């Protein structure tokens, strides 16, 4: 994770959870970085939504690529908006997709839409609401893809890390649909291991994306957990599409990673570790 200096032409967004800036990338005209307390959270290329700079977004895109036949429209729910990078990618690669983005920060979403406008034909709906409430009100089998990418100062909020929440996501997915959760963690991966156990209790089969140096304990970083509804998550296909370097754990390897970790419930759920580098 790179720490950016705030340029003079950045657009500041007042939020309740920290300093957020939209900053043009001086090295790449037409591209923008969304910074949270000067750490990058989203990267947007307005001219080419397929251009995904951050590794974890590339992993998410590889999961989205496997949800249906190439180019076929899907129904997607994005919990957490950021710069709307993944919804833009899905709209570009799967025209006609119906996508709902849920974010509780109206000021951030208004600024993103103003500074980084969505294509007119993107069919991306933005709803200002709480992610847990939105998940609880979702219709059964309503979505082919659900992504939870909500990182605030204290990490992923506890109410989005419990078995009850994961179960509601499983119920809202179509048969064969995919659920993806982005978290940040580091050795000894206490939180990540319990999230593996939590998602396994809701979905059965789970896989985990991680960069090798994060898995070795060299630094804190993103881990992407994917659960498949009614079958295995698309591990092989995702691995083929995921950019290197990446380690993808599943089956016995993930058993060893999770160890004896138990699922988190609403009674004992905690925020994930803060999204900060070592």
Protein Blocks (a to p, Z undefined) as FASTA:
>chain_A
ZZddddfkbccdddfkbccdddddfklghiacddeehiafbdcdfklmmlcfblklmmmm
mmmmmmpcehiacddddehjklolmmmmmmmmmghiacddddfblklmmmmmmmmccdfk
lopacddddfklmmmmpcehkbfbdcdddddfkopafklmcfklmmmmmmmpcehiacdd
ddddddehlmmmmmmmmmmmmnopacddddfklmnopagcdddddddehiacdfklmmmm
pccdddddehjllmmmnmmaccddfklgccddddddZZ
